[in-house]
Each structure stands twice: as C-alpha cells, then as structure tokens.
Amino acid sequence: MTVCYAPCPVVFDLDGTLIDSAPDIHAAVNAVLRDEGVQPLTLDRVRGFIGGGVEVLWHRIIEATGLPQTRYRDLLAAFMARYRRSTSLTRFYPGVLDALNVLADRGHPMGICTNKPADPTQAVLAHMGIAEYFATVVAGDSLPQHKPHPAPLRMALQALGAAPENPKAIYVGDSEVDAETAAAVPVPLMLFTGGYRHTPLEQLPHHAAFDDFSALPALIEQMVTA
C-alpha cells in the first residue's frame, strides 16, 4: 500500500461520491424516452445504470427498453442536449462541503476524476459552488480512455503534483469502477458507501470506507500521519 505524506493530493469521483445527480440524469433520460414513445424508467433503474459514462448508460437503457441499437447515436445526442445543463435536482451528500473546507484548509491539493462528460461536469460544479476547490478536473471525454482505465486518474494526480510512477495520493469514490481504477494506478481508495455501488463492500478493494463525509478528513489524516 502506498503511504501518503502531507500535502497529499486527494482526487474525487463526482456522481455518487460528492453529489447525488441520479435525479437529474433520470429526468433527462425519461425526457428522451417520452419523445420516443417509450415507457419511462424508474429512478432506481436509472441509478443502477450510472457509473461507466454516458455511452454505457445508453447502451444499458437501449437494452432495458428494447429500443433499436441503430438509434444509439441519436438517443445519446438527444440526451446530451438536455444533460449538459441538468443541475436543478442534484444534491450534495451529507458532510461534503465541510469535508472539502477542512481538506482545503489543511493544504491538500484536490481534483475531480469522473466519467461524466466535461460540459455537465463543469455545469454542476459551478451550480453547486464547488468548482474553486479543484485544481484539476478530468472528465469522461478528457481522454480517449475512461475509468476503470487508470489513465484519467493518473492524469488528475499528475496535475496535482503526484509522481507519475509512484503517486502518493488518495482517490475517493463510491463504485466498482472507482475501486478498479484506484487498484490499477495504484493508489488507496477511500470508499463512500452511500453512492451507486452494487457489490458488497467486502468484495471491493479499499483502504477505508465511510458513510458520511464528516468522517473523511480524519481518515485521510490517519493515512497521512501513519
């Protein structure tokens, strides 16, 4: 396990980690489905499709609804036209703002590494008032590769000053994709248990798990001072 010393870069996943954006994604998905004359999907169903990026999301929706795969590009474009500014239903998870303030006060360089495309990522960071916390943002269309490929997280960590070959840093995420990404770099994962994860906690590699962001600064401090 890589040991991290202060000031330790901390990179966050976004959807399902810092924010619950599933209601906005759900609304945009169902707007497209209504235009297609297709029965809307439930929030829980759409939430279960989130995590691999919008391309994976729409392949799963097409499979679930029986829409023709030949419509994939048109459906994705219609979704993105709505999704780019979908922010009104998105909320922070408990303790997020306080945790970001504590980590910023302690001098931790912070960034975002998400499979969410850049336009909706920047829109929601601005809407939620947290863009200024993050010195770098690597989105789902920043590179040809997506998480769980390690390239996006490595890009974010290097932008925050971590060594390319042996990054001494921390990744904070909520899902199977995040666990696989952190292991591929490798860096320790702080796993938020209140997001979009489906796999039992004990089956995912992680350094520590937490269910409220008020616990995160102490967990990071313990790692930094160990």
CYANA upper distance limits for C-alpha pairs under 8 A (distance plus 0.5 A):
  1 MET  CA    187 VAL  CA      8.08
  1 MET  CA    188 PRO  CA      7.49
  2 THR  CA    166 ASN  CA      8.47
  2 THR  CA    167 PRO  CA      8.40
  2 THR  CA    168 LYS  CA      6.71
  2 THR  CA    186 PRO  CA      8.43
  2 THR  CA    187 VAL  CA      6.90
  2 THR  CA    188 PRO  CA      7.41
  3 VAL  CA    168 LYS  CA      6.82
  3 VAL  CA    223 MET  CA      7.59
  3 VAL  CA    224 VAL  CA      7.69
  4 CYS  CA      8 CYS  CA      6.51
  4 CYS  CA    168 LYS  CA      5.34
  4 CYS  CA    169 ALA  CA      6.21
  4 CYS  CA    170 ILE  CA      8.11
  4 CYS  CA    223 MET  CA      7.07
  4 CYS  CA    224 VAL  CA      5.67
  5 TYR  CA    168 LYS  CA      7.75
  5 TYR  CA    223 MET  CA      8.48
  5 TYR  CA    224 VAL  CA      5.28
  5 TYR  CA    225 THR  CA      7.49
  6 ALA  CA    107 GLY  CA      8.49
  6 ALA  CA    108 HIS  CA      7.76
  6 ALA  CA    224 VAL  CA      6.50
  7 PRO  CA    106 ARG  CA      8.29
  7 PRO  CA    107 GLY  CA      6.43
  7 PRO  CA    108 HIS  CA      5.64
  7 PRO  CA    109 PRO  CA      7.65
  8 CYS  CA    108 HIS  CA      5.96
  8 CYS  CA    109 PRO  CA      7.35
  8 CYS  CA    168 LYS  CA      7.45
  8 CYS  CA    169 ALA  CA      5.99
  8 CYS  CA    170 ILE  CA      7.86
  8 CYS  CA    224 VAL  CA      7.78
  9 PRO  CA    108 HIS  CA      6.01
  9 PRO  CA    109 PRO  CA      5.25
  9 PRO  CA    110 MET  CA      6.28
  9 PRO  CA    111 GLY  CA      8.41
  9 PRO  CA    157 LEU  CA      7.49
  9 PRO  CA    160 LEU  CA      6.75
  9 PRO  CA    161 GLY  CA      8.10
  9 PRO  CA    162 ALA  CA      7.57
  9 PRO  CA    168 LYS  CA      8.09
  9 PRO  CA    169 ALA  CA      5.45
  9 PRO  CA    170 ILE  CA      6.89
 10 VAL  CA    108 HIS  CA      7.10
 10 VAL  CA    109 PRO  CA      6.79
 10 VAL  CA    110 MET  CA      5.40
 10 VAL  CA    111 GLY  CA      7.03
 10 VAL  CA    169 ALA  CA      6.51
 10 VAL  CA    170 ILE  CA      5.38
 10 VAL  CA    171 TYR  CA      6.37
 10 VAL  CA    172 VAL  CA      7.81
 11 VAL  CA    110 MET  CA      6.01
 11 VAL  CA    111 GLY  CA      5.07
 11 VAL  CA    112 ILE  CA      5.86
 11 VAL  CA    113 CYS  CA      7.03
 11 VAL  CA    153 LEU  CA      8.42
 11 VAL  CA    156 ALA  CA      7.75
 11 VAL  CA    157 LEU  CA      7.62
 11 VAL  CA    169 ALA  CA      8.44
 11 VAL  CA    170 ILE  CA      6.84
 11 VAL  CA    171 TYR  CA      5.41
 11 VAL  CA    172 VAL  CA      6.69
 12 PHE  CA     17 THR  CA      7.86
 12 PHE  CA     18 LEU  CA      8.02
 12 PHE  CA    110 MET  CA      8.18
 12 PHE  CA    111 GLY  CA      6.72
 12 PHE  CA    112 ILE  CA      5.34
 12 PHE  CA    113 CYS  CA      6.50
 12 PHE  CA    114 THR  CA      8.33
 12 PHE  CA    171 TYR  CA      6.36
 12 PHE  CA    172 VAL  CA      5.22
 12 PHE  CA    173 GLY  CA      6.62
 13 ASP  CA     17 THR  CA      6.31
 13 ASP  CA     18 LEU  CA      7.63
 13 ASP  CA    112 ILE  CA      6.35
 13 ASP  CA    113 CYS  CA      5.74
 13 ASP  CA    114 THR  CA      5.64
 13 ASP  CA    171 TYR  CA      8.25
 13 ASP  CA    172 VAL  CA      6.69
 13 ASP  CA    173 GLY  CA      5.52
 13 ASP  CA    174 ASP  CA      8.05
 13 ASP  CA    178 ASP  CA      7.98
 14 LEU  CA     18 LEU  CA      5.72
 14 LEU  CA     19 ILE  CA      6.66
 14 LEU  CA    112 ILE  CA      7.28
 14 LEU  CA    113 CYS  CA      7.74
 14 LEU  CA    114 THR  CA      6.29
 14 LEU  CA    116 LYS  CA      8.40
 14 LEU  CA    173 GLY  CA      8.26
 15 ASP  CA     19 ILE  CA      5.86
 15 ASP  CA     20 ASP  CA      6.46
 15 ASP  CA     21 SER  CA      6.39
 15 ASP  CA     22 ALA  CA      8.25
 15 ASP  CA     51 GLY  CA      8.31
 15 ASP  CA    114 THR  CA      8.07
 15 ASP  CA    116 LYS  CA      8.15
 15 ASP  CA    195 GLY  CA      8.45
 16 GLY  CA     20 ASP  CA      5.78
 16 GLY  CA     21 SER  CA      7.65
 16 GLY  CA     22 ALA  CA      8.47
 16 GLY  CA    173 GLY  CA      8.27
 16 GLY  CA    174 ASP  CA      6.60
 16 GLY  CA    175 SER  CA      8.37
 16 GLY  CA    194 GLY  CA      7.97
 16 GLY  CA    195 GLY  CA      4.68
 16 GLY  CA    196 TYR  CA      5.94
 17 THR  CA     93 TYR  CA      7.96
 17 THR  CA    172 VAL  CA      7.99
 17 THR  CA    173 GLY  CA      6.04
 17 THR  CA    174 ASP  CA      5.94
 17 THR  CA    192 PHE  CA      6.86
 17 THR  CA    194 GLY  CA      8.25
 17 THR  CA    195 GLY  CA      6.33
 18 LEU  CA     92 PHE  CA      6.51
 18 LEU  CA     93 TYR  CA      6.49
 18 LEU  CA     96 VAL  CA      6.76
 19 ILE  CA     90 THR  CA      7.17
 19 ILE  CA     91 ARG  CA      6.07
 19 ILE  CA     92 PHE  CA      4.94
 19 ILE  CA     93 TYR  CA      6.13
 20 ASP  CA     90 THR  CA      6.18
 20 ASP  CA     91 ARG  CA      5.90
 20 ASP  CA     92 PHE  CA      6.72
 20 ASP  CA     93 TYR  CA      7.10
 20 ASP  CA    195 GLY  CA      7.96
 21 SER  CA     25 ILE  CA      6.86
 21 SER  CA     87 THR  CA      8.18
 21 SER  CA     89 LEU  CA      7.55
 21 SER  CA     90 THR  CA      5.04
 21 SER  CA     91 ARG  CA      7.23
 22 ALA  CA     26 HIS  CA      6.33
 22 ALA  CA     43 LEU  CA      7.82
 22 ALA  CA     46 VAL  CA      7.88
 22 ALA  CA     47 ARG  CA      6.15
 22 ALA  CA     50 ILE  CA      8.28
 22 ALA  CA     90 THR  CA      7.82
 23 PRO  CA     27 ALA  CA      6.65
 23 PRO  CA     43 LEU  CA      7.26
 23 PRO  CA     89 LEU  CA      6.28
 23 PRO  CA     90 THR  CA      7.08
 24 ASP  CA     28 ALA  CA      6.79
 24 ASP  CA     83 TYR  CA      8.24
 24 ASP  CA     86 SER  CA      6.18
 24 ASP  CA     87 THR  CA      6.86
 24 ASP  CA     88 SER  CA      7.56
 24 ASP  CA     89 LEU  CA      5.81
 24 ASP  CA     90 THR  CA      6.67
 25 ILE  CA     29 VAL  CA      6.60
 25 ILE  CA     46 VAL  CA      8.26
 25 ILE  CA     83 TYR  CA      7.36
 25 ILE  CA     86 SER  CA      7.87
 26 HIS  CA     30 ASN  CA      6.66
 26 HIS  CA     41 LEU  CA      8.34
 26 HIS  CA     42 THR  CA      8.25
 26 HIS  CA     43 LEU  CA      6.35
 26 HIS  CA     46 VAL  CA      6.41
 26 HIS  CA     47 ARG  CA      8.00
 27 ALA  CA     31 ALA  CA      6.67
 28 ALA  CA     32 VAL  CA      7.05
 28 ALA  CA     79 PHE  CA      6.64
 28 ALA  CA     82 ARG  CA      6.37
 28 ALA  CA     83 TYR  CA      6.48
 28 ALA  CA     86 SER  CA      8.00
 29 VAL  CA     33 LEU  CA      6.84
 29 VAL  CA     79 PHE  CA      6.79
 30 ASN  CA     34 ARG  CA      6.43
 30 ASN  CA     40 PRO  CA      5.73
 30 ASN  CA     41 LEU  CA      7.13
 31 ALA  CA     35 ASP  CA      6.92
 32 VAL  CA     36 GLU  CA      6.95
 32 VAL  CA     75 LEU  CA      7.57
 32 VAL  CA     78 ALA  CA      6.98
 32 VAL  CA     79 PHE  CA      6.66
 33 LEU  CA     37 GLY  CA      6.74
 33 LEU  CA     38 VAL  CA      5.53
 33 LEU  CA     39 GLN  CA      7.33
 33 LEU  CA     40 PRO  CA      6.69
 34 ARG  CA     38 VAL  CA      6.10
 34 ARG  CA     39 GLN  CA      7.42
 34 ARG  CA     40 PRO  CA      7.24
 38 VAL  CA     65 THR  CA      7.89
 39 GLN  CA     65 THR  CA      8.48
 41 LEU  CA     45 ARG  CA      6.81
 41 LEU  CA     46 VAL  CA      7.17
 42 THR  CA     46 VAL  CA      6.93
 43 LEU  CA     47 ARG  CA      6.49
 44 ASP  CA     48 GLY  CA      6.68
 45 ARG  CA     49 PHE  CA      7.29
 46 VAL  CA     50 ILE  CA      7.25
 46 VAL  CA     61 ILE  CA      8.44
 47 ARG  CA    196 TYR  CA      7.40
 48 GLY  CA    196 TYR  CA      7.44
 48 GLY  CA    198 HIS  CA      8.44
 49 PHE  CA     56 VAL  CA      8.28
 49 PHE  CA     57 LEU  CA      5.95
 49 PHE  CA     60 ARG  CA      6.98
 49 PHE  CA     61 ILE  CA      8.15
 50 ILE  CA     54 VAL  CA      8.40
 50 ILE  CA     57 LEU  CA      6.47
 50 ILE  CA    196 TYR  CA      7.85
 51 GLY  CA     57 LEU  CA      8.22
 51 GLY  CA    115 ASN  CA      7.68
 51 GLY  CA    175 SER  CA      7.84
 51 GLY  CA    177 VAL  CA      7.36
 51 GLY  CA    196 TYR  CA      8.08
 52 GLY  CA     56 VAL  CA      5.96
 52 GLY  CA     57 LEU  CA      7.35
 52 GLY  CA    115 ASN  CA      6.92
 52 GLY  CA    146 HIS  CA      8.36
 52 GLY  CA    147 LYS  CA      7.78
 52 GLY  CA    177 VAL  CA      7.66
 53 GLY  CA     57 LEU  CA      6.71
 53 GLY  CA    115 ASN  CA      5.31
 53 GLY  CA    116 LYS  CA      6.24
 53 GLY  CA    117 PRO  CA      8.14
 53 GLY  CA    140 GLY  CA      7.12
 53 GLY  CA    146 HIS  CA      8.28
 54 VAL  CA     58 TRP  CA      6.66
 54 VAL  CA     76 LEU  CA      8.18
 54 VAL  CA    115 ASN  CA      8.34
 54 VAL  CA    116 LYS  CA      7.50
 54 VAL  CA    117 PRO  CA      8.18
 55 GLU  CA     59 HIS  CA      6.83
 55 GLU  CA     76 LEU  CA      7.88
 56 VAL  CA     60 ARG  CA      6.71
 57 LEU  CA     61 ILE  CA      6.76
 58 TRP  CA     62 ILE  CA      6.48
 58 TRP  CA     72 TYR  CA      7.68
 58 TRP  CA     75 LEU  CA      8.23
 58 TRP  CA     76 LEU  CA      7.11
 59 HIS  CA     63 GLU  CA      6.74
 59 HIS  CA     69 GLN  CA      8.34
 59 HIS  CA     72 TYR  CA      7.81
 60 ARG  CA     64 ALA  CA      6.60
 61 ILE  CA     65 THR  CA      6.52
 62 ILE  CA     66 GLY  CA      6.20
 62 ILE  CA     67 LEU  CA      5.51
 62 ILE  CA     68 PRO  CA      7.38
 62 ILE  CA     69 GLN  CA      7.18
 62 ILE  CA     72 TYR  CA      8.03
 63 GLU  CA     67 LEU  CA      7.49
 67 LEU  CA     71 ARG  CA      7.85
 68 PRO  CA     72 TYR  CA      7.96
 71 ARG  CA     75 LEU  CA      6.50
 72 TYR  CA     76 LEU  CA      6.55
 73 ARG  CA     77 ALA  CA      6.62
 74 ASP  CA     78 ALA  CA      6.68
 75 LEU  CA     79 PHE  CA      6.64
 76 LEU  CA     80 MET  CA      6.63
 77 ALA  CA     81 ALA  CA      6.73
 78 ALA  CA     82 ARG  CA      7.38
 79 PHE  CA     83 TYR  CA      6.43
 80 MET  CA     84 ARG  CA      6.25
 82 ARG  CA     86 SER  CA      7.06
 83 TYR  CA    120 PRO  CA      6.98
 84 ARG  CA    119 ASP  CA      6.07
 84 ARG  CA    120 PRO  CA      4.88
 84 ARG  CA    123 ALA  CA      7.66
 85 ARG  CA    119 ASP  CA      8.34
 85 ARG  CA    120 PRO  CA      6.41
 85 ARG  CA    123 ALA  CA      6.56
 85 ARG  CA    124 VAL  CA      8.05
 86 SER  CA    120 PRO  CA      7.59
 86 SER  CA    123 ALA  CA      8.49
 86 SER  CA    124 VAL  CA      8.11
 87 THR  CA    123 ALA  CA      7.88
 87 THR  CA    124 VAL  CA      6.15
 87 THR  CA    127 HIS  CA      7.31
 92 PHE  CA     96 VAL  CA      6.93
 92 PHE  CA     97 LEU  CA      8.43
 93 TYR  CA    212 ASP  CA      8.21
 93 TYR  CA    213 PHE  CA      8.09
 94 PRO  CA    212 ASP  CA      6.44
 94 PRO  CA    213 PHE  CA      6.74
 94 PRO  CA    214 SER  CA      8.18
 95 GLY  CA     99 ALA  CA      6.60
 95 GLY  CA    212 ASP  CA      6.69
 95 GLY  CA    213 PHE  CA      5.06
 95 GLY  CA    214 SER  CA      5.45
 96 VAL  CA    100 LEU  CA      6.69
 96 VAL  CA    213 PHE  CA      5.84
 96 VAL  CA    214 SER  CA      7.74
 97 LEU  CA    101 ASN  CA      6.72
 98 ASP  CA    102 VAL  CA      6.73
 98 ASP  CA    213 PHE  CA      8.46
 98 ASP  CA    214 SER  CA      7.49
 99 ALA  CA    103 LEU  CA      6.67
 99 ALA  CA    213 PHE  CA      6.53
 99 ALA  CA    214 SER  CA      6.38
 99 ALA  CA    216 LEU  CA      7.20
 99 ALA  CA    217 PRO  CA      6.67
100 LEU  CA    104 ALA  CA      6.50
100 LEU  CA    133 TYR  CA      7.82
101 ASN  CA    105 ASP  CA      6.56
102 VAL  CA    106 ARG  CA      6.75
102 VAL  CA    217 PRO  CA      7.32
103 LEU  CA    107 GLY  CA      6.97
103 LEU  CA    108 HIS  CA      6.12
103 LEU  CA    217 PRO  CA      6.89
104 ALA  CA    108 HIS  CA      6.13
104 ALA  CA    109 PRO  CA      7.78
104 ALA  CA    110 MET  CA      8.29
104 ALA  CA    133 TYR  CA      7.74
109 PRO  CA    134 PHE  CA      8.02
109 PRO  CA    135 ALA  CA      7.44
109 PRO  CA    160 LEU  CA      6.60
110 MET  CA    133 TYR  CA      7.17
110 MET  CA    134 PHE  CA      5.53
110 MET  CA    135 ALA  CA      6.56
110 MET  CA    136 THR  CA      7.85
110 MET  CA    160 LEU  CA      7.67
111 GLY  CA    133 TYR  CA      8.24
111 GLY  CA    134 PHE  CA      5.07
111 GLY  CA    135 ALA  CA      6.14
111 GLY  CA    136 THR  CA      5.33
111 GLY  CA    137 VAL  CA      6.19
111 GLY  CA    138 VAL  CA      8.46
111 GLY  CA    156 ALA  CA      7.02
111 GLY  CA    157 LEU  CA      8.29
111 GLY  CA    160 LEU  CA      7.88
112 ILE  CA    134 PHE  CA      7.21
112 ILE  CA    136 THR  CA      6.92
112 ILE  CA    137 VAL  CA      5.15
112 ILE  CA    138 VAL  CA      6.51
112 ILE  CA    139 ALA  CA      8.21
112 ILE  CA    156 ALA  CA      7.63
113 CYS  CA    137 VAL  CA      6.61
113 CYS  CA    138 VAL  CA      5.31
113 CYS  CA    139 ALA  CA      6.49
113 CYS  CA    152 PRO  CA      7.10
113 CYS  CA    153 LEU  CA      6.38
113 CYS  CA    156 ALA  CA      6.99
114 THR  CA    138 VAL  CA      6.92
114 THR  CA    139 ALA  CA      5.53
114 THR  CA    140 GLY  CA      6.38
114 THR  CA    147 LYS  CA      8.14
115 ASN  CA    139 ALA  CA      6.12
115 ASN  CA    140 GLY  CA      4.28
115 ASN  CA    141 ASP  CA      8.04
115 ASN  CA    146 HIS  CA      6.77
115 ASN  CA    147 LYS  CA      6.99
116 LYS  CA    120 PRO  CA      7.56
116 LYS  CA    121 THR  CA      6.62
116 LYS  CA    139 ALA  CA      6.26
116 LYS  CA    140 GLY  CA      5.44
116 LYS  CA    141 ASP  CA      8.32
117 PRO  CA    121 THR  CA      6.61
117 PRO  CA    139 ALA  CA      5.87
117 PRO  CA    140 GLY  CA      5.10
117 PRO  CA    141 ASP  CA      5.90
117 PRO  CA    142 SER  CA      8.43
118 ALA  CA    122 GLN  CA      6.50
118 ALA  CA    138 VAL  CA      8.32
118 ALA  CA    139 ALA  CA      5.58
118 ALA  CA    140 GLY  CA      7.12
118 ALA  CA    141 ASP  CA      6.87
118 ALA  CA    142 SER  CA      7.73
119 ASP  CA    123 ALA  CA      6.64
120 PRO  CA    124 VAL  CA      6.50
121 THR  CA    125 LEU  CA      6.67
121 THR  CA    139 ALA  CA      7.61
122 GLN  CA    126 ALA  CA      6.61
122 GLN  CA    131 ALA  CA      8.02
123 ALA  CA    127 HIS  CA      6.57
124 VAL  CA    128 MET  CA      6.44
125 LEU  CA    129 GLY  CA      6.55
125 LEU  CA    130 ILE  CA      5.90
125 LEU  CA    131 ALA  CA      5.41
126 ALA  CA    130 ILE  CA      6.86
126 ALA  CA    131 ALA  CA      6.03
130 ILE  CA    134 PHE  CA      8.16
135 ALA  CA    160 LEU  CA      7.63
136 THR  CA    156 ALA  CA      6.81
136 THR  CA    159 ALA  CA      7.02
136 THR  CA    160 LEU  CA      7.67
137 VAL  CA    156 ALA  CA      7.34
138 VAL  CA    142 SER  CA      6.35
138 VAL  CA    152 PRO  CA      6.82
138 VAL  CA    153 LEU  CA      8.11
138 VAL  CA    155 MET  CA      7.83
138 VAL  CA    156 ALA  CA      6.51
139 ALA  CA    143 LEU  CA      8.41
139 ALA  CA    152 PRO  CA      8.32
140 GLY  CA    146 HIS  CA      6.49
140 GLY  CA    147 LYS  CA      8.49
141 ASP  CA    146 HIS  CA      8.30
142 SER  CA    152 PRO  CA      8.28
143 LEU  CA    151 ALA  CA      8.44
143 LEU  CA    152 PRO  CA      7.32
145 GLN  CA    149 HIS  CA      6.77
145 GLN  CA    151 ALA  CA      7.18
145 GLN  CA    152 PRO  CA      7.51
146 HIS  CA    151 ALA  CA      8.17
146 HIS  CA    152 PRO  CA      7.12
147 LYS  CA    151 ALA  CA      8.19
147 LYS  CA    152 PRO  CA      7.13
147 LYS  CA    153 LEU  CA      8.23
147 LYS  CA    177 VAL  CA      7.01
147 LYS  CA    178 ASP  CA      7.86
147 LYS  CA    181 THR  CA      6.50
148 PRO  CA    177 VAL  CA      5.79
148 PRO  CA    178 ASP  CA      7.14
148 PRO  CA    180 GLU  CA      6.18
148 PRO  CA    181 THR  CA      4.83
148 PRO  CA    184 ALA  CA      8.23
149 HIS  CA    181 THR  CA      6.61
149 HIS  CA    184 ALA  CA      7.77
150 PRO  CA    154 ARG  CA      6.55
150 PRO  CA    181 THR  CA      5.95
150 PRO  CA    182 ALA  CA      7.90
150 PRO  CA    184 ALA  CA      6.08
150 PRO  CA    185 VAL  CA      5.84
151 ALA  CA    155 MET  CA      6.54
152 PRO  CA    156 ALA  CA      6.87
153 LEU  CA    157 LEU  CA      6.64
153 LEU  CA    181 THR  CA      7.89
153 LEU  CA    182 ALA  CA      8.34
153 LEU  CA    185 VAL  CA      7.96
154 ARG  CA    158 GLN  CA      6.55
154 ARG  CA    164 PRO  CA      7.53
154 ARG  CA    185 VAL  CA      7.19
155 MET  CA    159 ALA  CA      6.75
156 ALA  CA    160 LEU  CA      7.03
157 LEU  CA    161 GLY  CA      7.03
157 LEU  CA    162 ALA  CA      5.83
157 LEU  CA    163 ALA  CA      8.41
157 LEU  CA    164 PRO  CA      8.45
157 LEU  CA    167 PRO  CA      7.64
157 LEU  CA    169 ALA  CA      7.79
158 GLN  CA    162 ALA  CA      5.31
158 GLN  CA    163 ALA  CA      6.81
158 GLN  CA    164 PRO  CA      6.57
158 GLN  CA    167 PRO  CA      8.37
162 ALA  CA    166 ASN  CA      8.29
162 ALA  CA    167 PRO  CA      5.41
162 ALA  CA    168 LYS  CA      6.66
162 ALA  CA    169 ALA  CA      7.31
163 ALA  CA    167 PRO  CA      5.16
163 ALA  CA    168 LYS  CA      7.62
167 PRO  CA    186 PRO  CA      8.27
167 PRO  CA    187 VAL  CA      7.45
168 LYS  CA    187 VAL  CA      7.60
169 ALA  CA    187 VAL  CA      6.76
169 ALA  CA    188 PRO  CA      7.88
170 ILE  CA    187 VAL  CA      6.42
170 ILE  CA    188 PRO  CA      5.90
170 ILE  CA    189 LEU  CA      6.69
170 ILE  CA    190 MET  CA      7.76
171 TYR  CA    182 ALA  CA      7.06
171 TYR  CA    187 VAL  CA      7.20
171 TYR  CA    188 PRO  CA      6.80
171 TYR  CA    189 LEU  CA      5.46
171 TYR  CA    190 MET  CA      6.73
172 VAL  CA    178 ASP  CA      8.47
172 VAL  CA    189 LEU  CA      6.18
172 VAL  CA    190 MET  CA      5.23
172 VAL  CA    191 LEU  CA      6.50
172 VAL  CA    192 PHE  CA      7.71
173 GLY  CA    178 ASP  CA      5.93
173 GLY  CA    179 ALA  CA      7.88
173 GLY  CA    189 LEU  CA      7.50
173 GLY  CA    190 MET  CA      7.00
173 GLY  CA    191 LEU  CA      5.81
173 GLY  CA    192 PHE  CA      6.48
174 ASP  CA    178 ASP  CA      6.95
174 ASP  CA    179 ALA  CA      8.35
174 ASP  CA    191 LEU  CA      5.81
174 ASP  CA    192 PHE  CA      5.28
174 ASP  CA    193 THR  CA      6.60
174 ASP  CA    194 GLY  CA      7.80
174 ASP  CA    195 GLY  CA      5.85
174 ASP  CA    196 TYR  CA      6.93
174 ASP  CA    197 ARG  CA      6.54
175 SER  CA    179 ALA  CA      6.84
175 SER  CA    191 LEU  CA      8.22
175 SER  CA    195 GLY  CA      7.67
175 SER  CA    196 TYR  CA      6.53
175 SER  CA    197 ARG  CA      4.94
175 SER  CA    198 HIS  CA      8.00
176 GLU  CA    180 GLU  CA      6.71
176 GLU  CA    197 ARG  CA      6.81
176 GLU  CA    198 HIS  CA      8.11
176 GLU  CA    199 THR  CA      7.46
176 GLU  CA    204 LEU  CA      7.37
177 VAL  CA    181 THR  CA      6.59
178 ASP  CA    182 ALA  CA      6.60
178 ASP  CA    189 LEU  CA      8.42
179 ALA  CA    183 ALA  CA      6.72
179 ALA  CA    189 LEU  CA      7.14
179 ALA  CA    191 LEU  CA      8.38
179 ALA  CA    204 LEU  CA      6.84
179 ALA  CA    205 PRO  CA      6.54
179 ALA  CA    206 HIS  CA      7.20
180 GLU  CA    184 ALA  CA      6.65
180 GLU  CA    205 PRO  CA      8.36
181 THR  CA    185 VAL  CA      7.06
181 THR  CA    186 PRO  CA      8.29
182 ALA  CA    186 PRO  CA      5.84
182 ALA  CA    187 VAL  CA      5.73
182 ALA  CA    188 PRO  CA      6.93
182 ALA  CA    189 LEU  CA      6.48
183 ALA  CA    187 VAL  CA      6.83
183 ALA  CA    188 PRO  CA      7.98
183 ALA  CA    189 LEU  CA      8.47
183 ALA  CA    205 PRO  CA      7.90
188 PRO  CA    206 HIS  CA      7.02
188 PRO  CA    207 HIS  CA      6.04
189 LEU  CA    205 PRO  CA      8.19
189 LEU  CA    206 HIS  CA      5.37
189 LEU  CA    207 HIS  CA      5.87
189 LEU  CA    208 ALA  CA      7.47
190 MET  CA    206 HIS  CA      6.73
190 MET  CA    207 HIS  CA      6.35
190 MET  CA    208 ALA  CA      5.60
190 MET  CA    209 ALA  CA      6.23
190 MET  CA    210 PHE  CA      8.07
190 MET  CA    216 LEU  CA      8.49
191 LEU  CA    206 HIS  CA      6.83
191 LEU  CA    207 HIS  CA      8.19
191 LEU  CA    208 ALA  CA      6.72
191 LEU  CA    209 ALA  CA      5.07
191 LEU  CA    210 PHE  CA      6.87
192 PHE  CA    209 ALA  CA      6.37
192 PHE  CA    210 PHE  CA      5.70
192 PHE  CA    211 ASP  CA      6.20
192 PHE  CA    212 ASP  CA      8.06
192 PHE  CA    213 PHE  CA      8.44
193 THR  CA    197 ARG  CA      7.76
193 THR  CA    201 LEU  CA      8.30
193 THR  CA    209 ALA  CA      7.11
193 THR  CA    210 PHE  CA      6.50
193 THR  CA    211 ASP  CA      5.62
194 GLY  CA    211 ASP  CA      6.21
194 GLY  CA    212 ASP  CA      8.37
199 THR  CA    203 GLN  CA      7.19
199 THR  CA    204 LEU  CA      7.72
200 PRO  CA    204 LEU  CA      7.68
208 ALA  CA    219 LEU  CA      7.94
210 PHE  CA    215 ALA  CA      7.10
210 PHE  CA    216 LEU  CA      7.57
211 ASP  CA    215 ALA  CA      8.42
212 ASP  CA    216 LEU  CA      8.07
213 PHE  CA    217 PRO  CA      8.38
215 ALA  CA    219 LEU  CA      7.00
216 LEU  CA    220 ILE  CA      6.72
217 PRO  CA    221 GLU  CA      6.55
218 ALA  CA    222 GLN  CA      6.60
219 LEU  CA    223 MET  CA      6.97
220 ILE  CA    224 VAL  CA      6.66
221 GLU  CA    225 THR  CA      6.55
222 GLN  CA    226 ALA  CA      6.28
